[in-house]
Amino acid sequence: MKTISLTAAVSLLAVGIVSAQPGGSNIPSITLPAAATRTIPSGIVPPACKPFVVKVPTDALLSCYLNDPSNQTLADDITWMFGPGQFRSWHQWPSWAKADLSKRFIDTVAWYNTGMNRYPGTLVQDPPPPLNMDVITTNVFTQATYDEATVAFPLYSGNIAMNLASEIYGWVPWSLHNYDVPTLSYVFNYNRYFWYCDKYGATGWCVNLESMPANATYTFKFLKTNNLIGATRVETISRVLDWARWNLWHTGGSFNYKQYFKYFDYFGSPPVSRIIEGTVTTDTYGTRL
């Protein structure tokens, strides 16, 4: 049977939900009250940056967009911890990190333009291998630690790139400029994805959600092809919850990595991709979500 912990199901809402576009037809339309204030649409680009909004963008587009004063709040919320105590927003990022985000942005646009079928860059292995497997398998109440260069930062920057591409190219009905600063932190801040950890047998990054994030291309395509993106953010959340109601199971009990392995065949937080696709277990301790 398909199973999922309740916390992992809720985490699914936080991964990639602002990065999708309407599509598909298997979820009925949900009518909700009109918003009290006008929603700012996506696709609004500063005049100086409009010449760079082309089908095949270059590094100039993202640089122009994030350096424009109208997007100062967005740029300030794009953050990463480059080692202990080295918290930096996008403007202070080293050149390699800015270049990585820009390339993933360009690759994301190219992927979208192929009908979401061919990503020209390198995606993170799903699910990724932890650095401290020997510790996890012997101490199930520890946390999985991941490499920054091949797992943590690429997953983070890939999600940021998807959100920015969705914003600039109008892939969703609403804009990131509708979000206040606390809400933007859920979209852009590094600690909504990972946190720097060095006490679980390996120095690296630990997941800060109750599920292992997937590549943004995976979650975007899932949301789009299942018609889970509505005309508003509230309608989108309603559709995702409705999908969860009909497709997920809630499992109870005390969960640890050994138990997660029993359900998801993975020593780590439940992978979003396996939550979506479903897993099979012989455990009978499960109820409908």
ZICOR-V619334 format. One line per field, one symbol per residue. ss: DSSP state (H for helix, E for strand, L for the rest). A space follows every 10 residues. Layout:
# ZICOR-V619334
ss = ???
This chain:
# ZICOR-V619334
ss = LLLEEHHHHH HHHHLLLLLL LLLLLLLLLL LLLLLLLLLL LLLLLLHHHH HHLLLLLLHH HHHHHHHLHH HHHHHHHLEE ELLLLLEEEH HHLLHHHHHH HHHHHHHHHH HHHLLLLLLL LLLLLLLLLL LLHHHHLLLL LLLLEELHHH HHHHHHHHHH HHHHHHHHLL LLLLLHHHLL HHHHHHHHLH HHLEEEELLL LLLEEEELLL EELLLHHHHH HHHHHLLLLL LLHHHHHHHH HHHHHHHLEE ELLLLLHHHH HHHHLLLLLE EHHHHHHLLL LLLLLEEEL
